[in-house]
């Protein structure tokens, strides 16, 4: 039995409709309207749900997401407020989530008051424990920050500061099929030692020359294959 997963990222919902020069509310509503017509198992949001982390913006986000009647999984980004996010979306924050023969494992790469990401020793220990006790056949890793150079106009100094520490853990486990992230506001795909490394476009705006908004649609197959289709609006 195959499973369908959609990833959205970097919604930047604010108290006002406009942030970063675009109407992030309307843009996310367009994305959600498109997704609501697709039969999926899980919707994953990989950080920067809001622009300034206010409780009002999370409540607004909740209303915009309402048409999606599926499992919602959330990872915080550097723009999110940890307390306000957990107050509004406590049921959707996760460490591991099983989807048939697959499991999504979340890593928190956010540094307080910093744009770039970093994995603390505790976070790496937690990741290792989650990987070691996993009984599924295939694993997806999800975090907010890019783990590889983006080979674009993106400033890689704003990505994950210690990717080598992450790969030192991940390289021990052959179940890992892909690493998913946001933050860079662009669609891109890389490979490392047979593992797909996938960047999700923003629902607000892209930081490269792409003028559309979009999301990533994944199909997870029981044989370990994973297909990705970036959908644009």
Order of alpha helices (4+ residues) and beta strands (2+ residues): beta-beta-beta-alpha-beta-alpha-beta-alpha-beta-beta-alpha-beta-alpha-beta-beta-beta-beta-beta
